[in-house]
Amino acid sequence: MTREISRRELLPVGSDAVTSLDEEAALWLSELHGDAFSEADEQRFRAWISQSDAHASSLARLEQSWRDLDLLLVENALQSEADADTRSTSVSAHVANDNKPARFGKLLKWAAPLAAACAVIIGLMIIQNAPGSEPDRFRYASDKGEIKTVELADGTQLTLGARTTVTGSYTEGRRFLQLQQGRVFLDVVRDEDRPFIVESDNTQVRVLGTTFDVERGRDWVNVALASGRIEVGLRGKTDRENRVLEPGQKIRVFRDGQLGDVSRFDVASLSWRNGNLEYLNARLSDVVFELNRYRDVPILLADRDIGDLRVTFSVPSGETDVFLKAVEETLPVRAVETAGAVALYRK
């Protein structure tokens, strides 16, 4: 007679207080982003995620929401708290292992709010420029896998990548757009009386009329200039700290306030607007982050350290499964398909 596997056996050690599916997903998400993920953990995880489509769906939803809301920073904060409690001068196995149950217990209190936040995000993403809204304000959003082009009141054109949300407003003195998530390419109509301001996270771009690309990642914002001239800096900082970009130049602005070096890029890499995603020596974690905006079945990084591996690759936005085969052939990575997700592990 086959023994029935208990619910507790499908969860990480120290999960006695877990009472809901959202909490189970939050616990596994914390494990996947943790420092110690054993073979036993992997087997237990695969059994859990294969048990029900709802498990994979809940995990994928929380993964995307935590990234979009940057709430994975909570994990770092809790780790710092754990380090302080041990009064140790080094990050050791004691913190990573002995302190795990307490750390997870604290992290689980975020599960329910995160699930609710996820529902809010999904609702916001389907909102379009609603009829009856004020004429000087706008909001546009694209769905998963969708590339959308819209035209603003002044003739400026926006191309939204998948799962992108922008809001903005026009006044007599300026035009303003905020990239809340995703990626947008702007073809701005020149108006010297009304500069166009783009903000995303802590990044601000000032422009009169030009074409450029803005992409928001987990803890950075990329700005790449196709034509014209723009100033890129930190929101609320003085103009003298800004960087001026020329056509063919890009810059990455990090959440901690650091501005990366201005570097060259191939304008052809902006071909995502035509449905072709190109990456040149890009971090695997950044590639996966963007690809998930185009996929029904999300990709998860089961081993956090593989996120720094570099990828050079080109793939049609509607054929991202090709990426999985290529990454297994070119990197020390294996892809494991589960119910509702694909997990990448180090070989």
N, C-alpha and C positions, 0 to 999 in steps of 0.2 A: 504493500500500500504506500502510495506517494505521500510524503509528509507535506502538509501545507506550510508554505513559507509565511512567517509572521511579518506584520508591517514593520516592526522594529528591526528585523534582520535586513530590510532593504534600505535602511538609513545609516548614516555615519554614527560612529560611537559617540555617546554623550547626547543623544537626541530624545531622551525620555519625555521631555516637556513638549515635544511637537504634537500639535493637535489638529492641524488642517493641511490641506494640499498646498496652499500658498506658503505655509511655513516649511513644509518639506522641500519645496522648490527653492526657497530662500537658503535653506541649509545646504543643499547640494550646490547651489551657485557659489556660496561662500567656500565650500570645499574645492570646487574647480579653480577658484582664484586664490587658493591657499598655497602654502609653501610645501606641504607634505601630502602627496596623493599617492597612496600605495597601490600595489596590484590588487589587494583585497578591496580597497576603496573603489577601484575601477570596476571590478566584478560586481560589487554591490550597486554601483551607480548604473551600470548597464542593465542589471536586473530591474532596478526601480524604474528607469525611463522606458523600458520595454513592456512593463506591466500594463500600461494604459496610455492611450493617446493624450489623455488629459494631463499626464505627468510631463510629457515632452512639451505640450502646448503651454503649460504654466511656466516651465523653466525658460522657454524661449521668450515668452512675454516679459518675464521679469528681467531677463538678461538685457533685452533691448531697452526696457524702461529705465533700468538702473544706469545704462550707458547714457541714454538721452537726458536723464535728470542729474547725471553725475553723482548718483548716490553710492556708487562703488567707493567714493572717497570715505564713506562711513567705515568701510573695512579698515582703511589705513588709520583712521582715528581710533577705532577700537583696538587695533594692534598697538598703537602708541600707549593707550591706556593700560593694556596688558603688560607692556614693557615696563611702565612706571610701577605697576603693582609688584613686579618681581624685583624691583630695585637692582636690576642688573645693568652693567655697563656695556653689554654686548647682546646682540640678537642671537639667541641660541636655540638649540632644540628644546630646551625647557619651556621657552615661550611658545614655540611652534606646536609642541605636543602636549605637555602637562597642563597648559593653561587653556587648551582648546574648548572644553565643555563650557567654561565660564564665558569665554569669548563668543561662542555660538549662541549661548543663552541670551546674551545682550543683543546680538545681531538679529535674533528672531523677532524681537519686538518691532522691527522695521517691516516685517513681511506684510502685515495687513495694510499699513499706510501705502506701501509700494504698490500693492495690488490695486488699491483704490486710485493711486496716481496713474497707473497704467490705463485704467478705464477712462480717466480724464483725457490722457494723451490721445487715445484712439478716437474719442469723441471730437477732439479739436482738429484732428487731421482730416476729417471729412467736411469740415466747415469751409465753405467757399466764400467769396466776396458776397455776403448775404444781401438780398434785396432789401431796400429800405435803410441801409446803413448810410452814415454821413458820407457825402461825395468826396471829402478830402481824406478819407481813411480807407484802407483796403486790407484784405487778408486772403492769401491764396495757399493752397496745400495740395500736395500730390500723394497718391496712394503708393503702396508697395509695388515696385517694379515699373512705375509710371514715370515717363518724362513728359513734362507739360510746358507749353509756351503760352505766356499771357502778355498783354500789352497794357501799360498803365495810361493814365489820363493824358500825360504829356507826350506819349508815343514811345517812351522807354519800353524795351522788351526784356522780359525775364524768361529764362529757361530753367525750370525747376527739375532737379534730379529726383530720383525715387525717394519717397518718404521725407519730403522737404516741406517746411512751413515757413512762410514769411508774412510779416505784417508791416504796415507803414502808414505814412500820412504826408499830405502836401499842405504847405502853408504858403503865404506870399513870400516868405524869406528863405525857405529851404524845402528840399524833398528828402524824406527820411524812409529808410527800410531797415528792418531788423530780421536777420536770419536766425530763426529759433532752433532749427535743426536741419540737417541735410546739406544740400549743395545747390548753388544758384549761379547762373551765368547772366551777367547784366550787359545790355547794350543801351547805354544811357544817352538820351538826347541832350545835347549841349544847351545850357541855359545859364549865362553868366550872372544873372540876377538871382538865381536859385541853385546853389550848389547841392549836389546829391550826396547824402551821408548814409553810409551803410555801417551797421553795427552788428556784431555777433559776439556773445560772451563779453570779454574785456577788450575786444578789437574794434577799432574805428577806421573806416576808409572814407577819405574826402575826394570828391571828383566833380568836374564840371560836365564833361562828356567824353565817354570812352567805353571800351569793352573789357571786362575782366571777370574773373571767376573767384567765388568765395565758397569755401567748404569748411564745415564745422565738424571736428572730430570729438573724441572723448575728452581730451584736455588740451586741445589746440585749435587754432583757426588758420587755414591756408588761404593766402591771397595771391592770385597769379594774373598778371596783366597781359592782355592780348594786343591792345592798341591804346594810344593816348598816353596819359600820365596821371598817376594817383599818388596820394600820400597815405601811408599806413602807420598807425600808431596805437597807443593804448587809450581807451576811453577815459576822459577826465585828466589826461596828462597834457603838458605844454607841447606846442607845435614843434619846438626845437628837438624834441625826442623822436619825431616821426621819421620814417624812411620813405624816400621818394623812389618809386619804381618806374623803370622804362619798359617799353614793350619787350616781351620775352623774359621778364624777370619775375621772381616769386619770392615770398617770404612766409615763414611760419611764426605765428605768435602763440606763446604758451600761456596757460592759465596762471602760472606763477608770476607773470609779468615780464618774462624774458622774450625779447625779439630775436629770432634766429637770423642767420646771415642771409643777405640778399643773394640769390643764386639764379642761374639761367635755367630755363626749361624749354622743352619742345612744344610749341603752340599746338602741334598735332595731338598732344596728349589731352587736349580739351575736347576730343572727339566723342566724349561720353554723351554730348548733346545729340549725336546721331546714333546713339545706342551701342557704342563701342567703348569698353572700359579698358584703359591702358595704364600699366604700372611699370615704372622704371626704378629698380633698386628700392622698392617701397617695403616698409615693415609689414610682416605678415598680419599683425594685429590690425593695422590700418586698412589693409586690403579686405580682410574679413569683415571689418566694421562697415565698409561701404557695400560689399557684395550682399550683405544681409538685407540691405534696403531693396534689393532686387529679387530676393528669393522667397519662395513659399516655405521651404524647409531651411531653417537657419543653420549656420555653421557655428560651433562652439569651440573655443580653445580649451581643451581639457588640461593641457600642460601649459602653464602661464609662460614659462621661459621660451617657448617656441615663438612667441609673439614678436621677438626681435629679429627673427630670421628674415632675410631679404628676398624679395620677389620681383622678377621682371617678367611681365606677362601681359597678354592682350586677349580679351574675350568679349563676344557680343553680350550685351546685358541680359538677353533672354536665354543664354546658354551657359550659365555660370557653373553647371555641373562639370563642364570641361575643366574648370579650375581645379577641382578635387583630384582628378586623375593626374593632371600636370604637377600638382604640388607633391603628390606621392612619388612621382618619378624624379623630381629635381631636388627635393628637400628631405631631410631625415624625419619625415612625418608620415603617419598613416591615418587614413580616414575611416572611422567606424560609423556605419549607418545604424541609427536606432529609430524607434517610433517617433517621428516628428522632428528629428534633428540629425545633424552629422557632427560628430565630435572628432577633433584632431588631436592626436597624441604623438609624442616623440617616439621614434622607432627605437 
